[in-house]
Amino acid sequence: MWVWKKNISKTQEDTWQQRMSAMPGAVFSEGFQAERLNLDVYVETEGEAVLLQKCYGGKLEEVKTVDWVAATAPENTPPLIIRDKIVISASEDSEVLAALQAKYPERILLVFPAERAFGTGNHATTSTCLRMLCDEVKNKKEPWTLTDIGCGTGVLALAGLKLGAQRAISFDFDPVAVEVARRNIERNGGADNLSLFQADVFEWKPAQNETSDIVLANLFSAVLVKAFPQLIAAMKPEGAILIISGILNTQAEETLLAAQQAGLKILKVVSRGKWTTAKLTNL
């Protein structure tokens, strides 16, 4: 694994966020100077790192192949509490899990340790998607189904099944994410009705019986804008819900405009930190 490093101005952070929007290994952190940020991009090959250096300057370093999310995650991450329904623990320690279950006996307990795939639940985009999902299914009386596009660690699809989805479809373009998601499914159980696989959102087409009542897509803005036809195709024809995230606040207006132009109606928009999450429908 290689890392490309560059020191950037805080005033240019949004610009660099957009430039690196297709790079899952991009990490922004505070620099020694108050007005500066460190940008590190972790890639698998030297060629990818060299290309970044040719385009943007900066420095290269070869690093051990490690899980960069796990390596940068704080020790003893506190559990993530989602409404009155879900508790997500980053720890697999049996004593920690027993204590959490005793403290929250009525809640669904999920275990998602930090790994190489995105989506342990602690990021603002994932946690807001989870809250919207909990709110959406809280009073559902009829059976419902779910599709999770860009599954990361699989936390959204598994949470949906634990919340009562009859069936869930979950896929990601990244084979590492699918591998991690599969481990998490085995770790947590309760996903007999989950179809998990690797696919490109621009190439996948759901069968007639695979459209869902709720579709989640935690993707980058640039992908969402191009993928709205595919996301709509994944929704049941009338009254389905689409929850989208991964949108920088600076890109929210253009992303939501593209959603409306594709025929979707905006029901709710939530901004948390630098990120926007939205709930839409095809009514």
C-alpha atoms as an extended CHARMM CRD file, in Angstrom:
* protein
*
       283  EXT
         1         1  MET       CA              0.0000000000        0.0000000000        0.0000000000  PROA      1               0.0000000000
         2         2  TRP       CA              1.1020000000        3.5850000000       -0.7000000000  PROA      2               0.0000000000
         3         3  VAL       CA              0.1190000000        6.9490000000        0.7370000000  PROA      3               0.0000000000
         4         4  TRP       CA              0.2020000000       10.2700000000       -1.0970000000  PROA      4               0.0000000000
         5         5  LYS       CA              0.5830000000       13.2610000000        1.2230000000  PROA      5               0.0000000000
         6         6  LYS       CA             -0.0780000000       16.9640000000        0.7180000000  PROA      6               0.0000000000
         7         7  ASN       CA             -0.3930000000       19.9200000000        3.0710000000  PROA      7               0.0000000000
         8         8  ILE       CA             -3.3040000000       22.1760000000        2.0280000000  PROA      8               0.0000000000
         9         9  SER       CA             -4.9810000000       25.3950000000        3.1050000000  PROA      9               0.0000000000
        10        10  LYS       CA             -8.1690000000       25.1000000000        5.1690000000  PROA      10              0.0000000000
        11        11  THR       CA             -9.7880000000       27.5900000000        2.8070000000  PROA      11              0.0000000000
        12        12  GLN       CA             -9.4020000000       25.0230000000        0.0190000000  PROA      12              0.0000000000
        13        13  GLU       CA            -10.7950000000       22.0600000000        1.9510000000  PROA      13              0.0000000000
        14        14  ASP       CA            -14.1090000000       21.8810000000        0.0700000000  PROA      14              0.0000000000
        15        15  THR       CA            -12.2640000000       22.0050000000       -3.2580000000  PROA      15              0.0000000000
        16        16  TRP       CA             -9.9910000000       19.1410000000       -2.1990000000  PROA      16              0.0000000000
        17        17  GLN       CA            -12.9620000000       17.1730000000       -0.8190000000  PROA      17              0.0000000000
        18        18  GLN       CA            -14.5010000000       17.3500000000       -4.2840000000  PROA      18              0.0000000000
        19        19  ARG       CA            -11.2510000000       16.4560000000       -6.0450000000  PROA      19              0.0000000000
        20        20  MET       CA            -10.8080000000       13.4160000000       -3.8090000000  PROA      20              0.0000000000
        21        21  SER       CA            -14.5020000000       12.4150000000       -3.8130000000  PROA      21              0.0000000000
        22        22  ALA       CA            -13.7600000000        9.2240000000       -5.7630000000  PROA      22              0.0000000000
        23        23  MET       CA            -10.8640000000        8.2230000000       -3.4700000000  PROA      23              0.0000000000
        24        24  PRO       CA            -12.1450000000        6.0970000000       -0.5490000000  PROA      24              0.0000000000
        25        25  GLY       CA             -8.7210000000        6.2600000000        1.1180000000  PROA      25              0.0000000000
        26        26  ALA       CA             -8.6560000000       10.0640000000        1.4600000000  PROA      26              0.0000000000
        27        27  VAL       CA             -8.1120000000       11.3000000000        5.0420000000  PROA      27              0.0000000000
        28        28  PHE       CA             -8.1640000000       14.9690000000        6.1080000000  PROA      28              0.0000000000
        29        29  SER       CA             -6.5650000000       15.9220000000        9.4410000000  PROA      29              0.0000000000
        30        30  GLU       CA             -5.4570000000       19.0250000000       11.3090000000  PROA      30              0.0000000000
        31        31  GLY       CA             -1.9710000000       20.3560000000       10.4950000000  PROA      31              0.0000000000
        32        32  PHE       CA              0.5160000000       21.9360000000       12.8790000000  PROA      32              0.0000000000
        33        33  GLN       CA             -0.5840000000       25.3660000000       11.6900000000  PROA      33              0.0000000000
        34        34  ALA       CA             -4.1310000000       26.4400000000       12.4690000000  PROA      34              0.0000000000
        35        35  GLU       CA             -4.8440000000       27.4540000000        8.8780000000  PROA      35              0.0000000000
        36        36  ARG       CA             -3.4850000000       24.2250000000        7.3130000000  PROA      36              0.0000000000
        37        37  LEU       CA             -4.7240000000       20.6470000000        6.8570000000  PROA      37              0.0000000000
        38        38  ASN       CA             -2.9440000000       17.3920000000        6.0710000000  PROA      38              0.0000000000
        39        39  LEU       CA             -4.4070000000       15.3840000000        3.1930000000  PROA      39              0.0000000000
        40        40  ASP       CA             -3.3640000000       11.7060000000        3.0500000000  PROA      40              0.0000000000
        41        41  VAL       CA             -4.6760000000        9.4140000000        0.3140000000  PROA      41              0.0000000000
        42        42  TYR       CA             -4.0990000000        5.6760000000        0.7780000000  PROA      42              0.0000000000
        43        43  VAL       CA             -3.9820000000        3.6410000000       -2.4490000000  PROA      43              0.0000000000
        44        44  GLU       CA             -3.1200000000        0.0470000000       -3.2800000000  PROA      44              0.0000000000
        45        45  THR       CA             -0.4520000000        0.5910000000       -5.9650000000  PROA      45              0.0000000000
        46        46  GLU       CA              2.5880000000        2.8110000000       -6.5060000000  PROA      46              0.0000000000
        47        47  GLY       CA              1.1970000000        3.7740000000       -9.9150000000  PROA      47              0.0000000000
        48        48  GLU       CA             -1.9080000000        5.3230000000       -8.3440000000  PROA      48              0.0000000000
        49        49  ALA       CA              0.2410000000        7.2970000000       -5.9030000000  PROA      49              0.0000000000
        50        50  VAL       CA              2.5870000000        8.4900000000       -8.6610000000  PROA      50              0.0000000000
        51        51  LEU       CA             -0.3730000000        9.6730000000      -10.7270000000  PROA      51              0.0000000000
        52        52  LEU       CA             -1.6300000000       11.7620000000       -7.7930000000  PROA      52              0.0000000000
        53        53  GLN       CA              1.8300000000       13.2440000000       -7.3520000000  PROA      53              0.0000000000
        54        54  LYS       CA              2.0730000000       14.1240000000      -11.0470000000  PROA      54              0.0000000000
        55        55  CYS       CA             -1.3120000000       15.8400000000      -10.9050000000  PROA      55              0.0000000000
        56        56  TYR       CA             -1.0310000000       17.6440000000       -7.5740000000  PROA      56              0.0000000000
        57        57  GLY       CA              2.5630000000       17.5080000000       -6.3020000000  PROA      57              0.0000000000
        58        58  GLY       CA              2.9640000000       16.3220000000       -2.7310000000  PROA      58              0.0000000000
        59        59  LYS       CA              4.9970000000       13.3990000000       -1.3440000000  PROA      59              0.0000000000
        60        60  LEU       CA              4.7940000000        9.6020000000       -1.5460000000  PROA      60              0.0000000000
        61        61  GLU       CA              5.4440000000        6.9520000000        1.0800000000  PROA      61              0.0000000000
        62        62  GLU       CA              5.1820000000        3.1890000000        0.9660000000  PROA      62              0.0000000000
        63        63  VAL       CA              3.3460000000        1.7880000000        3.9650000000  PROA      63              0.0000000000
        64        64  LYS       CA              2.4360000000       -1.6190000000        5.2570000000  PROA      64              0.0000000000
        65        65  THR       CA             -0.8410000000       -3.0090000000        3.9960000000  PROA      65              0.0000000000
        66        66  VAL       CA             -3.0410000000       -2.2080000000        6.9590000000  PROA      66              0.0000000000
        67        67  ASP       CA             -6.6860000000       -1.3870000000        7.5230000000  PROA      67              0.0000000000
        68        68  TRP       CA             -6.4520000000        2.4200000000        7.4100000000  PROA      68              0.0000000000
        69        69  VAL       CA             -9.8110000000        2.9160000000        9.1070000000  PROA      69              0.0000000000
        70        70  ALA       CA             -8.8010000000        0.6150000000       11.9500000000  PROA      70              0.0000000000
        71        71  ALA       CA             -5.3660000000        2.2000000000       12.1790000000  PROA      71              0.0000000000
        72        72  THR       CA             -6.7780000000        5.6930000000       12.6220000000  PROA      72              0.0000000000
        73        73  ALA       CA             -9.7740000000        4.7800000000       14.7760000000  PROA      73              0.0000000000
        74        74  PRO       CA             -9.5790000000        5.9580000000       18.4080000000  PROA      74              0.0000000000
        75        75  GLU       CA             -9.1790000000        3.2880000000       21.0460000000  PROA      75              0.0000000000
        76        76  ASN       CA            -12.2210000000        2.4280000000       23.1070000000  PROA      76              0.0000000000
        77        77  THR       CA            -14.6650000000        3.9750000000       20.6650000000  PROA      77              0.0000000000
        78        78  PRO       CA            -17.9210000000        4.6080000000       22.5520000000  PROA      78              0.0000000000
        79        79  PRO       CA            -20.9950000000        2.7320000000       21.3180000000  PROA      79              0.0000000000
        80        80  LEU       CA            -23.1770000000        4.4670000000       18.7520000000  PROA      80              0.0000000000
        81        81  ILE       CA            -26.7740000000        4.9050000000       19.9240000000  PROA      81              0.0000000000
        82        82  ILE       CA            -29.3720000000        5.1660000000       17.1610000000  PROA      82              0.0000000000
        83        83  ARG       CA            -32.7450000000        6.4220000000       18.4060000000  PROA      83              0.0000000000
        84        84  ASP       CA            -34.3130000000        3.9320000000       20.8240000000  PROA      84              0.0000000000
        85        85  LYS       CA            -33.6580000000        1.0030000000       18.4940000000  PROA      85              0.0000000000
        86        86  ILE       CA            -29.9910000000        0.2470000000       17.8380000000  PROA      86              0.0000000000
        87        87  VAL       CA            -26.6560000000        0.1440000000       19.6540000000  PROA      87              0.0000000000
        88        88  ILE       CA            -23.5200000000       -0.3670000000       17.5530000000  PROA      88              0.0000000000
        89        89  SER       CA            -20.3440000000       -1.4940000000       19.2980000000  PROA      89              0.0000000000
        90        90  ALA       CA            -16.8590000000       -1.2760000000       17.7820000000  PROA      90              0.0000000000
        91        91  SER       CA            -15.6760000000       -3.7610000000       20.4100000000  PROA      91              0.0000000000
        92        92  GLU       CA            -16.0560000000       -7.5270000000       20.1160000000  PROA      92              0.0000000000
        93        93  ASP       CA            -15.1360000000       -8.1110000000       23.7560000000  PROA      93              0.0000000000
        94        94  SER       CA            -17.7480000000      -10.3720000000       25.3250000000  PROA      94              0.0000000000
        95        95  GLU       CA            -17.7940000000       -8.4460000000       28.6050000000  PROA      95              0.0000000000
        96        96  VAL       CA            -18.3090000000       -5.1350000000       26.7960000000  PROA      96              0.0000000000
        97        97  LEU       CA            -21.1350000000       -6.6130000000       24.7320000000  PROA      97              0.0000000000
        98        98  ALA       CA            -22.8000000000       -8.1790000000       27.7790000000  PROA      98              0.0000000000
        99        99  ALA       CA            -22.6620000000       -4.8300000000       29.5830000000  PROA      99              0.0000000000
       100       100  LEU       CA            -24.1970000000       -3.0290000000       26.6020000000  PROA      100             0.0000000000
       101       101  GLN       CA            -26.9840000000       -5.5850000000       26.2730000000  PROA      101             0.0000000000
       102       102  ALA       CA            -27.7290000000       -5.2630000000       29.9790000000  PROA      102             0.0000000000
       103       103  LYS       CA            -27.7570000000       -1.4740000000       29.7530000000  PROA      103             0.0000000000
       104       104  TYR       CA            -29.9370000000       -1.4240000000       26.6040000000  PROA      104             0.0000000000
       105       105  PRO       CA            -32.0360000000       -4.6070000000       26.8800000000  PROA      105             0.0000000000
       106       106  GLU       CA            -34.7090000000       -3.4530000000       24.4570000000  PROA      106             0.0000000000
       107       107  ARG       CA            -32.3410000000       -2.3600000000       21.7000000000  PROA      107             0.0000000000
       108       108  ILE       CA            -30.7670000000       -4.2230000000       18.7970000000  PROA      108             0.0000000000
       109       109  LEU       CA            -27.0570000000       -4.7560000000       19.5140000000  PROA      109             0.0000000000
       110       110  LEU       CA            -24.7660000000       -4.8330000000       16.4670000000  PROA      110             0.0000000000
       111       111  VAL       CA            -20.9880000000       -5.3380000000       16.4010000000  PROA      111             0.0000000000
       112       112  PHE       CA            -19.0470000000       -3.4710000000       13.7100000000  PROA      112             0.0000000000
       113       113  PRO       CA            -15.3140000000       -3.1750000000       14.4320000000  PROA      113             0.0000000000
       114       114  ALA       CA            -13.3710000000       -0.6980000000       12.2790000000  PROA      114             0.0000000000
       115       115  GLU       CA            -12.0410000000       -2.3570000000        9.1330000000  PROA      115             0.0000000000
       116       116  ARG       CA            -10.9720000000       -1.3620000000        5.6480000000  PROA      116             0.0000000000
       117       117  ALA       CA            -14.5040000000       -0.7350000000        4.3540000000  PROA      117             0.0000000000
       118       118  PHE       CA            -16.3580000000        2.4800000000        5.0410000000  PROA      118             0.0000000000
       119       119  GLY       CA            -19.4020000000        2.4850000000        7.2880000000  PROA      119             0.0000000000
       120       120  THR       CA            -18.8480000000        1.4460000000       10.8980000000  PROA      120             0.0000000000
       121       121  GLY       CA            -21.7610000000        3.7140000000       11.7550000000  PROA      121             0.0000000000
       122       122  ASN       CA            -19.8360000000        6.5160000000       13.4420000000  PROA      122             0.0000000000
       123       123  HSD       CA            -19.4270000000        8.6800000000       10.3560000000  PROA      123             0.0000000000
       124       124  ALA       CA            -22.0910000000       11.3920000000       10.0730000000  PROA      124             0.0000000000
       125       125  THR       CA            -23.3770000000       10.0570000000        6.7540000000  PROA      125             0.0000000000
       126       126  THR       CA            -23.8900000000        6.5000000000        8.0230000000  PROA      126             0.0000000000
       127       127  SER       CA            -25.3610000000        7.4570000000       11.3920000000  PROA      127             0.0000000000
       128       128  THR       CA            -27.8220000000        9.8900000000        9.7910000000  PROA      128             0.0000000000
       129       129  CYS       CA            -28.9130000000        7.2130000000        7.3100000000  PROA      129             0.0000000000
       130       130  LEU       CA            -29.5020000000        4.8810000000       10.2500000000  PROA      130             0.0000000000
       131       131  ARG       CA            -31.5900000000        7.4840000000       12.0750000000  PROA      131             0.0000000000
       132       132  MET       CA            -33.6830000000        8.1570000000        8.9800000000  PROA      132             0.0000000000
       133       133  LEU       CA            -34.1680000000        4.4160000000        8.4890000000  PROA      133             0.0000000000
       134       134  CYS       CA            -35.3150000000        3.9790000000       12.1060000000  PROA      134             0.0000000000
       135       135  ASP       CA            -37.7280000000        6.8810000000       11.7860000000  PROA      135             0.0000000000
       136       136  GLU       CA            -39.1100000000        5.5860000000        8.4850000000  PROA      136             0.0000000000
       137       137  VAL       CA            -39.8890000000        2.0550000000        9.6840000000  PROA      137             0.0000000000
       138       138  LYS       CA            -41.0210000000        2.9800000000       13.1900000000  PROA      138             0.0000000000
       139       139  ASN       CA            -44.7280000000        2.8000000000       12.3970000000  PROA      139             0.0000000000
       140       140  LYS       CA            -44.6930000000        0.4840000000        9.3890000000  PROA      140             0.0000000000
       141       141  LYS       CA            -47.5830000000       -1.9500000000        9.4480000000  PROA      141             0.0000000000
       142       142  GLU       CA            -47.1220000000       -3.6660000000        6.0900000000  PROA      142             0.0000000000
       143       143  PRO       CA            -44.1650000000       -5.9070000000        5.1550000000  PROA      143             0.0000000000
       144       144  TRP       CA            -41.2900000000       -3.9670000000        3.5830000000  PROA      144             0.0000000000
       145       145  THR       CA            -38.0710000000       -4.5990000000        1.7030000000  PROA      145             0.0000000000
       146       146  LEU       CA            -34.7450000000       -2.7850000000        1.4530000000  PROA      146             0.0000000000
       147       147  THR       CA            -31.8780000000       -2.2420000000       -0.9950000000  PROA      147             0.0000000000
       148       148  ASP       CA            -28.5140000000       -0.8550000000        0.1610000000  PROA      148             0.0000000000
       149       149  ILE       CA            -26.3760000000        0.4860000000       -2.7020000000  PROA      149             0.0000000000
       150       150  GLY       CA            -22.7410000000        1.0470000000       -1.7940000000  PROA      150             0.0000000000
       151       151  CYS       CA            -22.9490000000       -1.1500000000        1.2840000000  PROA      151             0.0000000000
       152       152  GLY       CA            -19.5170000000       -0.5230000000        2.8250000000  PROA      152             0.0000000000
       153       153  THR       CA            -19.4130000000       -2.7250000000        5.9180000000  PROA      153             0.0000000000
       154       154  GLY       CA            -23.0340000000       -3.8020000000        5.4650000000  PROA      154             0.0000000000
       155       155  VAL       CA            -24.3050000000       -1.9330000000        8.5190000000  PROA      155             0.0000000000
       156       156  LEU       CA            -27.3330000000       -0.3430000000        6.8130000000  PROA      156             0.0000000000
       157       157  ALA       CA            -28.6590000000       -3.5500000000        5.2790000000  PROA      157             0.0000000000
       158       158  LEU       CA            -28.1370000000       -5.5610000000        8.4570000000  PROA      158             0.0000000000
       159       159  ALA       CA            -29.7980000000       -2.8640000000       10.5550000000  PROA      159             0.0000000000
       160       160  GLY       CA            -32.7350000000       -2.9080000000        8.1400000000  PROA      160             0.0000000000
       161       161  LEU       CA            -33.1660000000       -6.6610000000        8.5260000000  PROA      161             0.0000000000
       162       162  LYS       CA            -32.9490000000       -6.4010000000       12.3110000000  PROA      162             0.0000000000
       163       163  LEU       CA            -35.5840000000       -3.6400000000       12.1730000000  PROA      163             0.0000000000
       164       164  GLY       CA            -37.9770000000       -5.9220000000       10.3150000000  PROA      164             0.0000000000
       165       165  ALA       CA            -37.2300000000       -5.8810000000        6.5830000000  PROA      165             0.0000000000
       166       166  GLN       CA            -38.5130000000       -9.0570000000        4.9400000000  PROA      166             0.0000000000
       167       167  ARG       CA            -35.6720000000       -9.0340000000        2.4390000000  PROA      167             0.0000000000
       168       168  ALA       CA            -32.5640000000       -6.9460000000        1.7950000000  PROA      168             0.0000000000
       169       169  ILE       CA            -30.3040000000       -6.5350000000       -1.2330000000  PROA      169             0.0000000000
       170       170  SER       CA            -26.8400000000       -5.1350000000       -0.5660000000  PROA      170             0.0000000000
       171       171  PHE       CA            -23.9190000000       -4.5650000000       -2.9010000000  PROA      171             0.0000000000
       172       172  ASP       CA            -20.7720000000       -2.5260000000       -3.4030000000  PROA      172             0.0000000000
       173       173  PHE       CA            -18.3850000000       -1.8230000000       -6.2680000000  PROA      173             0.0000000000
       174       174  ASP       CA            -15.4220000000       -2.5140000000       -3.9650000000  PROA      174             0.0000000000
       175       175  PRO       CA            -14.6920000000       -6.2460000000       -3.4370000000  PROA      175             0.0000000000
       176       176  VAL       CA            -12.9770000000       -5.4260000000       -0.1220000000  PROA      176             0.0000000000
       177       177  ALA       CA            -16.2110000000       -3.8630000000        1.1410000000  PROA      177             0.0000000000
       178       178  VAL       CA            -18.1800000000       -6.9640000000        0.1750000000  PROA      178             0.0000000000
       179       179  GLU       CA            -15.6260000000       -9.1570000000        1.9460000000  PROA      179             0.0000000000
       180       180  VAL       CA            -15.8510000000       -7.0260000000        5.1030000000  PROA      180             0.0000000000
       181       181  ALA       CA            -19.6550000000       -6.9230000000        4.9230000000  PROA      181             0.0000000000
       182       182  ARG       CA            -19.7870000000      -10.7030000000        4.6590000000  PROA      182             0.0000000000
       183       183  ARG       CA            -17.6650000000      -11.0320000000        7.8120000000  PROA      183             0.0000000000
       184       184  ASN       CA            -19.9370000000       -8.6130000000        9.6290000000  PROA      184             0.0000000000
       185       185  ILE       CA            -23.0180000000      -10.5800000000        8.5940000000  PROA      185             0.0000000000
       186       186  GLU       CA            -21.4460000000      -13.7480000000        9.9920000000  PROA      186             0.0000000000
       187       187  ARG       CA            -20.4040000000      -11.8440000000       13.1330000000  PROA      187             0.0000000000
       188       188  ASN       CA            -23.9230000000      -10.5320000000       13.8380000000  PROA      188             0.0000000000
       189       189  GLY       CA            -26.1690000000      -13.2040000000       12.3120000000  PROA      189             0.0000000000
       190       190  GLY       CA            -29.8320000000      -12.6790000000       11.5100000000  PROA      190             0.0000000000
       191       191  ALA       CA            -29.3570000000      -12.0390000000        7.7990000000  PROA      191             0.0000000000
       192       192  ASP       CA            -30.8340000000      -15.1510000000        6.1830000000  PROA      192             0.0000000000
       193       193  ASN       CA            -32.8480000000      -12.9520000000        3.8280000000  PROA      193             0.0000000000
       194       194  LEU       CA            -29.9010000000      -10.8700000000        2.6450000000  PROA      194             0.0000000000
       195       195  SER       CA            -28.5120000000      -10.9890000000       -0.8860000000  PROA      195             0.0000000000
       196       196  LEU       CA            -24.9460000000       -9.6110000000       -0.7220000000  PROA      196             0.0000000000
       197       197  PHE       CA            -22.7380000000       -9.2700000000       -3.8070000000  PROA      197             0.0000000000
       198       198  GLN       CA            -20.2840000000       -7.1190000000       -5.7400000000  PROA      198             0.0000000000
       199       199  ALA       CA            -21.7320000000       -4.9040000000       -8.4770000000  PROA      199             0.0000000000
       200       200  ASP       CA            -21.4290000000       -1.5450000000      -10.1950000000  PROA      200             0.0000000000
       201       201  VAL       CA            -24.4640000000        0.6860000000       -9.5890000000  PROA      201             0.0000000000
       202       202  PHE       CA            -24.3200000000        1.7820000000      -13.2280000000  PROA      202             0.0000000000
       203       203  GLU       CA            -24.5090000000       -1.8050000000      -14.4840000000  PROA      203             0.0000000000
       204       204  TRP       CA            -26.7850000000       -3.5250000000      -11.9500000000  PROA      204             0.0000000000
       205       205  LYS       CA            -30.4460000000       -3.8500000000      -12.9160000000  PROA      205             0.0000000000
       206       206  PRO       CA            -32.9440000000       -5.2240000000      -10.3920000000  PROA      206             0.0000000000
       207       207  ALA       CA            -35.3490000000       -7.9280000000      -11.4710000000  PROA      207             0.0000000000
       208       208  GLN       CA            -39.0490000000       -7.1230000000      -11.2060000000  PROA      208             0.0000000000
       209       209  ASN       CA            -39.2760000000       -8.8330000000       -7.8260000000  PROA      209             0.0000000000
       210       210  GLU       CA            -36.1420000000       -7.0770000000       -6.5400000000  PROA      210             0.0000000000
       211       211  THR       CA            -37.4350000000       -3.5030000000       -6.3280000000  PROA      211             0.0000000000
       212       212  SER       CA            -37.6800000000       -2.2770000000       -2.7310000000  PROA      212             0.0000000000
       213       213  ASP       CA            -39.8190000000       -0.1290000000       -0.4650000000  PROA      213             0.0000000000
       214       214  ILE       CA            -36.7060000000        1.5800000000        0.9250000000  PROA      214             0.0000000000
       215       215  VAL       CA            -33.4820000000        2.2030000000       -0.9990000000  PROA      215             0.0000000000
       216       216  LEU       CA            -30.3580000000        3.5400000000        0.7040000000  PROA      216             0.0000000000
       217       217  ALA       CA            -27.4280000000        5.0000000000       -1.2300000000  PROA      217             0.0000000000
       218       218  ASN       CA            -24.5360000000        6.3830000000        0.8250000000  PROA      218             0.0000000000
       219       219  LEU       CA            -22.3760000000        7.4280000000       -2.1210000000  PROA      219             0.0000000000
       220       220  PHE       CA            -20.3820000000       10.4370000000       -3.2490000000  PROA      220             0.0000000000
       221       221  SER       CA            -22.3360000000       13.3260000000       -4.7770000000  PROA      221             0.0000000000
       222       222  ALA       CA            -20.8160000000       12.8730000000       -8.2290000000  PROA      222             0.0000000000
       223       223  VAL       CA            -21.9210000000        9.2310000000       -8.2620000000  PROA      223             0.0000000000
       224       224  LEU       CA            -25.4040000000       10.0250000000       -6.9760000000  PROA      224             0.0000000000
       225       225  VAL       CA            -26.0370000000       12.6570000000       -9.6580000000  PROA      225             0.0000000000
       226       226  LYS       CA            -25.2350000000       10.1600000000      -12.4090000000  PROA      226             0.0000000000
       227       227  ALA       CA            -26.9100000000        7.2070000000      -10.6960000000  PROA      227             0.0000000000
       228       228  PHE       CA            -30.3940000000        8.6010000000       -9.9900000000  PROA      228             0.0000000000
       229       229  PRO       CA            -31.9560000000        6.5950000000      -12.8750000000  PROA      229             0.0000000000
       230       230  GLN       CA            -30.4870000000        3.3940000000      -11.3970000000  PROA      230             0.0000000000
       231       231  LEU       CA            -31.5850000000        4.3320000000       -7.8670000000  PROA      231             0.0000000000
       232       232  ILE       CA            -35.1330000000        5.0040000000       -9.0790000000  PROA      232             0.0000000000
       233       233  ALA       CA            -35.1350000000        1.6590000000      -10.9070000000  PROA      233             0.0000000000
       234       234  ALA       CA            -34.3470000000       -0.0260000000       -7.5660000000  PROA      234             0.0000000000
       235       235  MET       CA            -37.4510000000        1.5530000000       -5.9510000000  PROA      235             0.0000000000
       236       236  LYS       CA            -40.9410000000        0.0860000000       -6.0710000000  PROA      236             0.0000000000
       237       237  PRO       CA            -42.9730000000        2.0090000000       -8.6660000000  PROA      237             0.0000000000
       238       238  GLU       CA            -45.0430000000        4.1310000000       -6.2710000000  PROA      238             0.0000000000
       239       239  GLY       CA            -44.4780000000        5.4350000000       -2.7730000000  PROA      239             0.0000000000
       240       240  ALA       CA            -40.9990000000        4.0280000000       -2.2170000000  PROA      240             0.0000000000
       241       241  ILE       CA            -38.4520000000        5.8940000000       -0.1120000000  PROA      241             0.0000000000
       242       242  LEU       CA            -34.8900000000        6.7570000000       -1.1510000000  PROA      242             0.0000000000
       243       243  ILE       CA            -32.3590000000        7.8210000000        1.4990000000  PROA      243             0.0000000000
       244       244  ILE       CA            -29.1840000000        9.3470000000        0.0540000000  PROA      244             0.0000000000
       245       245  SER       CA            -26.0210000000       10.5370000000        1.7910000000  PROA      245             0.0000000000
       246       246  GLY       CA            -22.3110000000       11.0490000000        1.2310000000  PROA      246             0.0000000000
       247       247  ILE       CA            -23.1080000000       14.5810000000        0.0550000000  PROA      247             0.0000000000
       248       248  LEU       CA            -20.9240000000       17.5130000000        1.0620000000  PROA      248             0.0000000000
       249       249  ASN       CA            -23.0240000000       20.5070000000        2.1070000000  PROA      249             0.0000000000
       250       250  THR       CA            -21.4270000000       22.4880000000       -0.7110000000  PROA      250             0.0000000000
       251       251  GLN       CA            -22.7440000000       19.9170000000       -3.2000000000  PROA      251             0.0000000000
       252       252  ALA       CA            -26.2010000000       19.4500000000       -1.6900000000  PROA      252             0.0000000000
       253       253  GLU       CA            -28.0270000000       21.9890000000       -3.8630000000  PROA      253             0.0000000000
       254       254  GLU       CA            -26.8230000000       20.5430000000       -7.1680000000  PROA      254             0.0000000000
       255       255  THR       CA            -27.3500000000       16.9590000000       -5.9870000000  PROA      255             0.0000000000
       256       256  LEU       CA            -30.9060000000       17.5610000000       -4.8200000000  PROA      256             0.0000000000
       257       257  LEU       CA            -31.7010000000       19.5080000000       -7.9960000000  PROA      257             0.0000000000
       258       258  ALA       CA            -30.5390000000       16.5040000000      -10.0210000000  PROA      258             0.0000000000
       259       259  ALA       CA            -32.8030000000       14.2900000000       -7.8870000000  PROA      259             0.0000000000
       260       260  GLN       CA            -35.7970000000       16.5030000000       -8.6170000000  PROA      260             0.0000000000
       261       261  GLN       CA            -34.9940000000       16.6010000000      -12.3220000000  PROA      261             0.0000000000
       262       262  ALA       CA            -34.9460000000       12.7940000000      -12.2580000000  PROA      262             0.0000000000
       263       263  GLY       CA            -38.5200000000       12.8460000000      -10.9160000000  PROA      263             0.0000000000
       264       264  LEU       CA            -38.0010000000       12.4930000000       -7.1670000000  PROA      264             0.0000000000
       265       265  LYS       CA            -39.7070000000       14.5430000000       -4.4590000000  PROA      265             0.0000000000
       266       266  ILE       CA            -37.6650000000       15.7690000000       -1.4970000000  PROA      266             0.0000000000
       267       267  LEU       CA            -39.2480000000       14.9110000000        1.8700000000  PROA      267             0.0000000000
       268       268  LYS       CA            -36.4950000000       15.7660000000        4.3390000000  PROA      268             0.0000000000
       269       269  VAL       CA            -32.9680000000       17.1650000000        4.3400000000  PROA      269             0.0000000000
       270       270  VAL       CA            -30.5970000000       16.9000000000        7.3180000000  PROA      270             0.0000000000
       271       271  SER       CA            -27.1830000000       18.5630000000        7.5570000000  PROA      271             0.0000000000
       272       272  ARG       CA            -24.7000000000       17.1960000000       10.0830000000  PROA      272             0.0000000000
       273       273  GLY       CA            -21.2340000000       18.6820000000       10.1450000000  PROA      273             0.0000000000
       274       274  LYS       CA            -20.0710000000       19.0160000000        6.5460000000  PROA      274             0.0000000000
       275       275  TRP       CA            -22.4420000000       16.3380000000        5.2770000000  PROA      275             0.0000000000
       276       276  THR       CA            -26.0120000000       16.3070000000        3.9610000000  PROA      276             0.0000000000
       277       277  THR       CA            -28.4610000000       13.4050000000        4.0280000000  PROA      277             0.0000000000
       278       278  ALA       CA            -31.8570000000       13.4880000000        2.3390000000  PROA      278             0.0000000000
       279       279  LYS       CA            -35.0490000000       11.4320000000        2.1840000000  PROA      279             0.0000000000
       280       280  LEU       CA            -36.9270000000       11.3830000000       -1.1120000000  PROA      280             0.0000000000
       281       281  THR       CA            -39.8590000000        9.5740000000       -2.6980000000  PROA      281             0.0000000000
       282       282  ASN       CA            -41.1200000000        8.6680000000       -6.1570000000  PROA      282             0.0000000000
       283       283  LEU       CA            -44.7420000000        9.5500000000       -5.3380000000  PROA      283             0.0000000000
